[in-house]
Amino acid sequence: VNFKISIFDFDSDMTWFAACENNQIEYVKNKFYMYGNSINNDGQTGLMLAAKFNSIRVAKFLMDKEAQNADYHGKTALMYAAEHNHLTIINLLIPLELGIRDHYNNLALDYCCSQDAKYLLRHEKFNYDRLVAFMERLEAQLYVLEQQKIGRAIFSDTIFDVDDFYYSQYYQVLKLLENVKIVGQKTKPINIGDAELKE
């Protein structure tokens, strides 16, 4: 009788990493509870090895579980995929790891070895930068609106006639009121959002 023995018949961290390299998705799914998020001697996770060896099914399974980790050089799974020109995995990991730099200040774009990968990463980095700029502008606008709401609440001496004013913001009002001091009969305006207070 001939018995065919596979490395995947045994449980060990070495087997786990071999499974990640060789796209052995069933093994990876079954053993994730035991070996998921572990690292090898080079600080690489299973996702990094999947990205390096183009194990697409394993990468899809691990991407939400092991993304945004880095090896001992600060290298991410996206960088491994870019270095080895694995476009499908690059596309999977861009939303999760774009913009991360390694310990030598390199981006995934710096690891690209083909024009296709460079085009993909440049295009996505452009979109990412636009998204970051948009979010920063939105955050600034929301901050101004918040300050205006607080200003209106203080100006009218109540929080109940200000739309969408949450009770947690009452403490912000109290903090602002701590800065309002009566000094004799002299007054000076203090701008808070679109309202004015007089000291």
PyRosetta script that sets phi, psi and omega in degrees:
from pyrosetta import init, pose_from_sequence

init()
pose = pose_from_sequence("VNFKISIFDFDSDMTWFAACENNQIEYVKNKFYMYGNSINNDGQTGLMLAAKFNSIRVAKFLMDKEAQNADYHGKTALMYAAEHNHLTIINLLIPLELGIRDHYNNLALDYCCSQDAKYLLRHEKFNYDRLVAFMERLEAQLYVLEQQKIGRAIFSDTIFDVDDFYYSQYYQVLKLLENVKIVGQKTKPINIGDAELKE")
pose.set_psi(1, 130.5)
pose.set_omega(1, 178.1)
pose.set_phi(2, -97.9)
pose.set_psi(2, 127.2)
pose.set_omega(2, 176.8)
pose.set_phi(3, -107.8)
pose.set_psi(3, 125.4)
pose.set_omega(3, 177.3)
pose.set_phi(4, -95.1)
pose.set_psi(4, 114.2)
pose.set_omega(4, -178.2)
pose.set_phi(5, -105.9)
pose.set_psi(5, 131.8)
pose.set_omega(5, 179.1)
pose.set_phi(6, -114.2)
pose.set_psi(6, 153.0)
pose.set_omega(6, 175.4)
pose.set_phi(7, -58.7)
pose.set_psi(7, -27.1)
pose.set_omega(7, -176.9)
pose.set_phi(8, -80.0)
pose.set_psi(8, 2.0)
pose.set_omega(8, 172.2)
pose.set_phi(9, -82.8)
pose.set_psi(9, -6.5)
pose.set_omega(9, -177.0)
pose.set_phi(10, -117.6)
pose.set_psi(10, 152.4)
pose.set_omega(10, 178.0)
pose.set_phi(11, -104.9)
pose.set_psi(11, 122.2)
pose.set_omega(11, 172.9)
pose.set_phi(12, -166.5)
pose.set_psi(12, 166.1)
pose.set_omega(12, 178.3)
pose.set_phi(13, -66.7)
pose.set_psi(13, -31.5)
pose.set_omega(13, 177.6)
pose.set_phi(14, -63.3)
pose.set_psi(14, -40.7)
pose.set_omega(14, 178.3)
pose.set_phi(15, -64.1)
pose.set_psi(15, -40.7)
pose.set_omega(15, 178.0)
pose.set_phi(16, -57.3)
pose.set_psi(16, -49.1)
pose.set_omega(16, -178.2)
pose.set_phi(17, -67.5)
pose.set_psi(17, -36.9)
pose.set_omega(17, 176.2)
pose.set_phi(18, -63.1)
pose.set_psi(18, -38.8)
pose.set_omega(18, 178.5)
pose.set_phi(19, -64.3)
pose.set_psi(19, -39.5)
pose.set_omega(19, 178.4)
pose.set_phi(20, -65.5)
pose.set_psi(20, -38.8)
pose.set_omega(20, 178.7)
pose.set_phi(21, -67.8)
pose.set_psi(21, -35.5)
pose.set_omega(21, -171.2)
pose.set_phi(22, -102.2)
pose.set_psi(22, 15.2)
pose.set_omega(22, 174.2)
pose.set_phi(23, 60.9)
pose.set_psi(23, 34.0)
pose.set_omega(23, 178.9)
pose.set_phi(24, -84.4)
pose.set_psi(24, 78.6)
pose.set_omega(24, -169.1)
pose.set_phi(25, -64.5)
pose.set_psi(25, -38.1)
pose.set_omega(25, -178.3)
pose.set_phi(26, -65.0)
pose.set_psi(26, -42.6)
pose.set_omega(26, 178.1)
pose.set_phi(27, -61.9)
pose.set_psi(27, -45.1)
pose.set_omega(27, -178.3)
pose.set_phi(28, -62.1)
pose.set_psi(28, -43.3)
pose.set_omega(28, 178.7)
pose.set_phi(29, -63.1)
pose.set_psi(29, -43.8)
pose.set_omega(29, -176.4)
pose.set_phi(30, -70.2)
pose.set_psi(30, -30.3)
pose.set_omega(30, -173.7)
pose.set_phi(31, -107.1)
pose.set_psi(31, 5.0)
pose.set_omega(31, -178.4)
pose.set_phi(32, -59.2)
pose.set_psi(32, -39.3)
pose.set_omega(32, -178.9)
pose.set_phi(33, -58.5)
pose.set_psi(33, -25.2)
pose.set_omega(33, -176.7)
pose.set_phi(34, -95.8)
pose.set_psi(34, -40.7)
pose.set_omega(34, -172.1)
pose.set_phi(35, -118.2)
pose.set_psi(35, -4.4)
pose.set_omega(35, -179.5)
pose.set_phi(36, -58.1)
pose.set_psi(36, 142.1)
pose.set_omega(36, -179.6)
pose.set_phi(37, 68.0)
pose.set_psi(37, 10.1)
pose.set_omega(37, 174.3)
pose.set_phi(38, -81.3)
pose.set_psi(38, 162.5)
pose.set_omega(38, 179.6)
pose.set_phi(39, -126.2)
pose.set_psi(39, 152.6)
pose.set_omega(39, 176.9)
pose.set_phi(40, -89.2)
pose.set_psi(40, -169.7)
pose.set_omega(40, -176.1)
pose.set_phi(41, -65.5)
pose.set_psi(41, -17.8)
pose.set_omega(41, 178.5)
pose.set_phi(42, -98.7)
pose.set_psi(42, 6.9)
pose.set_omega(42, -179.6)
pose.set_phi(43, 78.9)
pose.set_psi(43, 15.0)
pose.set_omega(43, -177.8)
pose.set_phi(44, -89.9)
pose.set_psi(44, 139.6)
pose.set_omega(44, 174.5)
pose.set_phi(45, -90.4)
pose.set_psi(45, 172.0)
pose.set_omega(45, 176.2)
pose.set_phi(46, -60.2)
pose.set_psi(46, -37.8)
pose.set_omega(46, 179.1)
pose.set_phi(47, -64.0)
pose.set_psi(47, -39.8)
pose.set_omega(47, 178.3)
pose.set_phi(48, -61.8)
pose.set_psi(48, -41.9)
pose.set_omega(48, 179.5)
pose.set_phi(49, -69.0)
pose.set_psi(49, -38.0)
pose.set_omega(49, 176.4)
pose.set_phi(50, -62.2)
pose.set_psi(50, -40.6)
pose.set_omega(50, 178.7)
pose.set_phi(51, -67.0)
pose.set_psi(51, -39.4)
pose.set_omega(51, -179.0)
pose.set_phi(52, -67.2)
pose.set_psi(52, -39.5)
pose.set_omega(52, -174.8)
pose.set_phi(53, -103.5)
pose.set_psi(53, 11.7)
pose.set_omega(53, 175.5)
pose.set_phi(54, 60.5)
pose.set_psi(54, 39.8)
pose.set_omega(54, 176.0)
pose.set_phi(55, -86.4)
pose.set_psi(55, 86.0)
pose.set_omega(55, -168.1)
pose.set_phi(56, -65.2)
pose.set_psi(56, -45.2)
pose.set_omega(56, -178.0)
pose.set_phi(57, -63.8)
pose.set_psi(57, -40.2)
pose.set_omega(57, 178.1)
pose.set_phi(58, -66.2)
pose.set_psi(58, -42.0)
pose.set_omega(58, 179.3)
pose.set_phi(59, -60.4)
pose.set_psi(59, -42.3)
pose.set_omega(59, 178.6)
pose.set_phi(60, -61.8)
pose.set_psi(60, -38.7)
pose.set_omega(60, -179.3)
pose.set_phi(61, -71.1)
pose.set_psi(61, -39.4)
pose.set_omega(61, -173.4)
pose.set_phi(62, -89.3)
pose.set_psi(62, -15.0)
pose.set_omega(62, -169.3)
pose.set_phi(63, -58.6)
pose.set_psi(63, -40.0)
pose.set_omega(63, -179.7)
pose.set_phi(64, -80.8)
pose.set_psi(64, -11.2)
pose.set_omega(64, -175.4)
pose.set_phi(65, -102.5)
pose.set_psi(65, -29.7)
pose.set_omega(65, -173.5)
pose.set_phi(66, -126.1)
pose.set_psi(66, 6.1)
pose.set_omega(66, -179.8)
pose.set_phi(67, -66.9)
pose.set_psi(67, 159.8)
pose.set_omega(67, 176.9)
pose.set_phi(68, 69.3)
pose.set_psi(68, 20.5)
pose.set_omega(68, 167.6)
pose.set_phi(69, -96.7)
pose.set_psi(69, 160.7)
pose.set_omega(69, 179.5)
pose.set_phi(70, -136.2)
pose.set_psi(70, 149.0)
pose.set_omega(70, 177.1)
pose.set_phi(71, -79.4)
pose.set_psi(71, -168.8)
pose.set_omega(71, -175.3)
pose.set_phi(72, -66.1)
pose.set_psi(72, -15.2)
pose.set_omega(72, 177.9)
pose.set_phi(73, -102.3)
pose.set_psi(73, 4.9)
pose.set_omega(73, -178.7)
pose.set_phi(74, 83.5)
pose.set_psi(74, 12.2)
pose.set_omega(74, -176.0)
pose.set_phi(75, -83.6)
pose.set_psi(75, 133.1)
pose.set_omega(75, -178.9)
pose.set_phi(76, -100.2)
pose.set_psi(76, 172.0)
pose.set_omega(76, 177.0)
pose.set_phi(77, -61.0)
pose.set_psi(77, -38.9)
pose.set_omega(77, 178.1)
pose.set_phi(78, -61.1)
pose.set_psi(78, -38.5)
pose.set_omega(78, 178.3)
pose.set_phi(79, -64.9)
pose.set_psi(79, -39.8)
pose.set_omega(79, 176.8)
pose.set_phi(80, -63.6)
pose.set_psi(80, -42.8)
pose.set_omega(80, 179.4)
pose.set_phi(81, -64.0)
pose.set_psi(81, -41.1)
pose.set_omega(81, 179.4)
pose.set_phi(82, -65.7)
pose.set_psi(82, -41.8)
pose.set_omega(82, -179.1)
pose.set_phi(83, -61.7)
pose.set_psi(83, -33.6)
pose.set_omega(83, -176.5)
pose.set_phi(84, -105.7)
pose.set_psi(84, 10.3)
pose.set_omega(84, 172.0)
pose.set_phi(85, 61.3)
pose.set_psi(85, 39.8)
pose.set_omega(85, 178.6)
pose.set_phi(86, -96.0)
pose.set_psi(86, 89.3)
pose.set_omega(86, -168.6)
pose.set_phi(87, -64.3)
pose.set_psi(87, -37.1)
pose.set_omega(87, -179.7)
pose.set_phi(88, -62.5)
pose.set_psi(88, -44.4)
pose.set_omega(88, -179.2)
pose.set_phi(89, -71.6)
pose.set_psi(89, -35.3)
pose.set_omega(89, 174.1)
pose.set_phi(90, -55.4)
pose.set_psi(90, -47.3)
pose.set_omega(90, -178.9)
pose.set_phi(91, -62.8)
pose.set_psi(91, -36.4)
pose.set_omega(91, 178.3)
pose.set_phi(92, -66.2)
pose.set_psi(92, -39.6)
pose.set_omega(92, -170.3)
pose.set_phi(93, -92.0)
pose.set_psi(93, -14.7)
pose.set_omega(93, -179.1)
pose.set_phi(94, -53.7)
pose.set_psi(94, -47.4)
pose.set_omega(94, -179.1)
pose.set_phi(95, -65.2)
pose.set_psi(95, -19.7)
pose.set_omega(95, -174.7)
pose.set_phi(96, -98.7)
pose.set_psi(96, -28.7)
pose.set_omega(96, -170.8)
pose.set_phi(97, -130.9)
pose.set_psi(97, 4.4)
pose.set_omega(97, -179.0)
pose.set_phi(98, -63.0)
pose.set_psi(98, 137.2)
pose.set_omega(98, 175.9)
pose.set_phi(99, 93.8)
pose.set_psi(99, -7.2)
pose.set_omega(99, 178.2)
pose.set_phi(100, -77.6)
pose.set_psi(100, 140.4)
pose.set_omega(100, 177.8)
pose.set_phi(101, -111.2)
pose.set_psi(101, 147.7)
pose.set_omega(101, 176.7)
pose.set_phi(102, -82.8)
pose.set_psi(102, -173.6)
pose.set_omega(102, -176.9)
pose.set_phi(103, -69.2)
pose.set_psi(103, -10.2)
pose.set_omega(103, 179.9)
pose.set_phi(104, -108.8)
pose.set_psi(104, 14.9)
pose.set_omega(104, 176.6)
pose.set_phi(105, 71.6)
pose.set_psi(105, 19.7)
pose.set_omega(105, 178.3)
pose.set_phi(106, -88.4)
pose.set_psi(106, 141.9)
pose.set_omega(106, 170.4)
pose.set_phi(107, -92.6)
pose.set_psi(107, 169.4)
pose.set_omega(107, 175.3)
pose.set_phi(108, -57.3)
pose.set_psi(108, -34.7)
pose.set_omega(108, 178.7)
pose.set_phi(109, -56.6)
pose.set_psi(109, -35.1)
pose.set_omega(109, -179.4)
pose.set_phi(110, -70.5)
pose.set_psi(110, -16.6)
pose.set_omega(110, 179.5)
pose.set_phi(111, -92.3)
pose.set_psi(111, -6.9)
pose.set_omega(111, -174.7)
pose.set_phi(112, -61.8)
pose.set_psi(112, 139.0)
pose.set_omega(112, 179.3)
pose.set_phi(113, -116.5)
pose.set_psi(113, 7.2)
pose.set_omega(113, 177.7)
pose.set_phi(114, -143.7)
pose.set_psi(114, 157.3)
pose.set_omega(114, 179.5)
pose.set_phi(115, -65.8)
pose.set_psi(115, -34.9)
pose.set_omega(115, 179.3)
pose.set_phi(116, -60.5)
pose.set_psi(116, -47.6)
pose.set_omega(116, -179.1)
pose.set_phi(117, -64.9)
pose.set_psi(117, -40.4)
pose.set_omega(117, 179.7)
pose.set_phi(118, -63.2)
pose.set_psi(118, -42.8)
pose.set_omega(118, 179.7)
pose.set_phi(119, -61.8)
pose.set_psi(119, -46.4)
pose.set_omega(119, -178.4)
pose.set_phi(120, -60.2)
pose.set_psi(120, -47.4)
pose.set_omega(120, -177.2)
pose.set_phi(121, -70.2)
pose.set_psi(121, -38.2)
pose.set_omega(121, 177.8)
pose.set_phi(122, -63.2)
pose.set_psi(122, -43.7)
pose.set_omega(122, 180.0)
pose.set_phi(123, -61.3)
pose.set_psi(123, -46.1)
pose.set_omega(123, -178.2)
pose.set_phi(124, -70.1)
pose.set_psi(124, -35.2)
pose.set_omega(124, 178.7)
pose.set_phi(125, -65.2)
pose.set_psi(125, -38.1)
pose.set_omega(125, 177.4)
pose.set_phi(126, -60.8)
pose.set_psi(126, -46.3)
pose.set_omega(126, 178.8)
pose.set_phi(127, -64.2)
pose.set_psi(127, -38.9)
pose.set_omega(127, 179.7)
pose.set_phi(128, -63.8)
pose.set_psi(128, -45.3)
pose.set_omega(128, 179.5)
pose.set_phi(129, -61.9)
pose.set_psi(129, -40.0)
pose.set_omega(129, 177.8)
pose.set_phi(130, -64.4)
pose.set_psi(130, -40.1)
pose.set_omega(130, 179.5)
pose.set_phi(131, -64.7)
pose.set_psi(131, -43.7)
pose.set_omega(131, 179.1)
pose.set_phi(132, -61.0)
pose.set_psi(132, -44.9)
pose.set_omega(132, 179.7)
pose.set_phi(133, -62.1)
pose.set_psi(133, -41.5)
pose.set_omega(133, 178.5)
pose.set_phi(134, -62.5)
pose.set_psi(134, -44.6)
pose.set_omega(134, -178.9)
pose.set_phi(135, -64.6)
pose.set_psi(135, -37.2)
pose.set_omega(135, 178.4)
pose.set_phi(136, -64.9)
pose.set_psi(136, -42.0)
pose.set_omega(136, 178.1)
pose.set_phi(137, -64.6)
pose.set_psi(137, -42.2)
pose.set_omega(137, -180.0)
pose.set_phi(138, -62.9)
pose.set_psi(138, -42.7)
pose.set_omega(138, 179.5)
pose.set_phi(139, -62.1)
pose.set_psi(139, -41.8)
pose.set_omega(139, 179.0)
pose.set_phi(140, -63.5)
pose.set_psi(140, -41.1)
pose.set_omega(140, 179.3)
pose.set_phi(141, -65.4)
pose.set_psi(141, -41.6)
pose.set_omega(141, 179.1)
pose.set_phi(142, -64.2)
pose.set_psi(142, -37.5)
pose.set_omega(142, 178.6)
pose.set_phi(143, -62.7)
pose.set_psi(143, -44.3)
pose.set_omega(143, 179.5)
pose.set_phi(144, -62.0)
pose.set_psi(144, -44.3)
pose.set_omega(144, 179.0)
pose.set_phi(145, -61.5)
pose.set_psi(145, -39.6)
pose.set_omega(145, -180.0)
pose.set_phi(146, -63.4)
pose.set_psi(146, -44.8)
pose.set_omega(146, 179.5)
pose.set_phi(147, -63.8)
pose.set_psi(147, -36.4)
pose.set_omega(147, 178.6)
pose.set_phi(148, -65.8)
pose.set_psi(148, -40.9)
pose.set_omega(148, 178.1)
pose.set_phi(149, -62.0)
pose.set_psi(149, -43.9)
pose.set_omega(149, 179.2)
pose.set_phi(150, -63.9)
pose.set_psi(150, -41.3)
pose.set_omega(150, 178.4)
pose.set_phi(151, -60.3)
pose.set_psi(151, -43.7)
pose.set_omega(151, 179.1)
pose.set_phi(152, -64.7)
pose.set_psi(152, -38.0)
pose.set_omega(152, -179.7)
pose.set_phi(153, -64.2)
pose.set_psi(153, -43.2)
pose.set_omega(153, 179.8)
pose.set_phi(154, -68.3)
pose.set_psi(154, -42.0)
pose.set_omega(154, -177.1)
pose.set_phi(155, -62.2)
pose.set_psi(155, -38.0)
pose.set_omega(155, -179.2)
pose.set_phi(156, -94.2)
pose.set_psi(156, 1.2)
pose.set_omega(156, 175.5)
pose.set_phi(157, 62.3)
pose.set_psi(157, 27.0)
pose.set_omega(157, 176.0)
pose.set_phi(158, -157.3)
pose.set_psi(158, 155.2)
pose.set_omega(158, 175.6)
pose.set_phi(159, -102.2)
pose.set_psi(159, -3.5)
pose.set_omega(159, -169.8)
pose.set_phi(160, -84.7)
pose.set_psi(160, -17.0)
pose.set_omega(160, 178.7)
pose.set_phi(161, -105.4)
pose.set_psi(161, 15.5)
pose.set_omega(161, 177.4)
pose.set_phi(162, -104.6)
pose.set_psi(162, 123.0)
pose.set_omega(162, -176.8)
pose.set_phi(163, -59.7)
pose.set_psi(163, 138.8)
pose.set_omega(163, 173.7)
pose.set_phi(164, 55.5)
pose.set_psi(164, 34.5)
pose.set_omega(164, 179.1)
pose.set_phi(165, -90.8)
pose.set_psi(165, 118.1)
pose.set_omega(165, -176.9)
pose.set_phi(166, -89.1)
pose.set_psi(166, 151.1)
pose.set_omega(166, -177.6)
pose.set_phi(167, -61.7)
pose.set_psi(167, -29.3)
pose.set_omega(167, 178.5)
pose.set_phi(168, -61.8)
pose.set_psi(168, -25.9)
pose.set_omega(168, -179.4)
pose.set_phi(169, -76.5)
pose.set_psi(169, -13.5)
pose.set_omega(169, 178.5)
pose.set_phi(170, -58.3)
pose.set_psi(170, -36.8)
pose.set_omega(170, -179.8)
pose.set_phi(171, -68.4)
pose.set_psi(171, -31.7)
pose.set_omega(171, 174.6)
pose.set_phi(172, -65.2)
pose.set_psi(172, -38.6)
pose.set_omega(172, 177.9)
pose.set_phi(173, -61.7)
pose.set_psi(173, -45.3)
pose.set_omega(173, 179.5)
pose.set_phi(174, -60.0)
pose.set_psi(174, -39.6)
pose.set_omega(174, 179.2)
pose.set_phi(175, -62.7)
pose.set_psi(175, -43.3)
pose.set_omega(175, 178.9)
pose.set_phi(176, -64.5)
pose.set_psi(176, -37.9)
pose.set_omega(176, 180.0)
pose.set_phi(177, -65.2)
pose.set_psi(177, -28.4)
pose.set_omega(177, 178.1)
pose.set_phi(178, -60.8)
pose.set_psi(178, -27.5)
pose.set_omega(178, -178.5)
pose.set_phi(179, -85.4)
pose.set_psi(179, -5.1)
pose.set_omega(179, -179.9)
pose.set_phi(180, -94.8)
pose.set_psi(180, 114.8)
pose.set_omega(180, -177.6)
pose.set_phi(181, -123.3)
pose.set_psi(181, 140.5)
pose.set_omega(181, 176.4)
pose.set_phi(182, -86.7)
pose.set_psi(182, 123.5)
pose.set_omega(182, 179.6)
pose.set_phi(183, -122.3)
pose.set_psi(183, 94.7)
pose.set_omega(183, -178.9)
pose.set_phi(184, 55.5)
pose.set_psi(184, -136.2)
pose.set_omega(184, 179.8)
pose.set_phi(185, -103.9)
pose.set_psi(185, 0.8)
pose.set_omega(185, -177.8)
pose.set_phi(186, -76.5)
pose.set_psi(186, 138.9)
pose.set_omega(186, 179.2)
pose.set_phi(187, -126.4)
pose.set_psi(187, 149.1)
pose.set_omega(187, 174.2)
pose.set_phi(188, -147.2)
pose.set_psi(188, 137.1)
pose.set_omega(188, -175.4)
pose.set_phi(189, -72.3)
pose.set_psi(189, 142.7)
pose.set_omega(189, 172.9)
pose.set_phi(190, -119.6)
pose.set_psi(190, 123.1)
pose.set_omega(190, 179.8)
pose.set_phi(191, -84.5)
pose.set_psi(191, 124.2)
pose.set_omega(191, 174.1)
pose.set_phi(192, -131.1)
pose.set_psi(192, 103.0)
pose.set_omega(192, -175.0)
pose.set_phi(193, 64.2)
pose.set_psi(193, -125.4)
pose.set_omega(193, -179.2)
pose.set_phi(194, -103.3)
pose.set_psi(194, 12.7)
pose.set_omega(194, -179.9)
pose.set_phi(195, -111.5)
pose.set_psi(195, 164.5)
pose.set_omega(195, 176.0)
pose.set_phi(196, -126.2)
pose.set_psi(196, 139.0)
pose.set_omega(196, 172.1)
pose.set_phi(197, -115.2)
pose.set_psi(197, 157.2)
pose.set_omega(197, 176.1)
pose.set_phi(198, -118.1)
pose.set_psi(198, 134.4)
pose.set_omega(198, 176.0)
pose.set_phi(199, -84.8)
pose.dump_pdb("model.pdb")
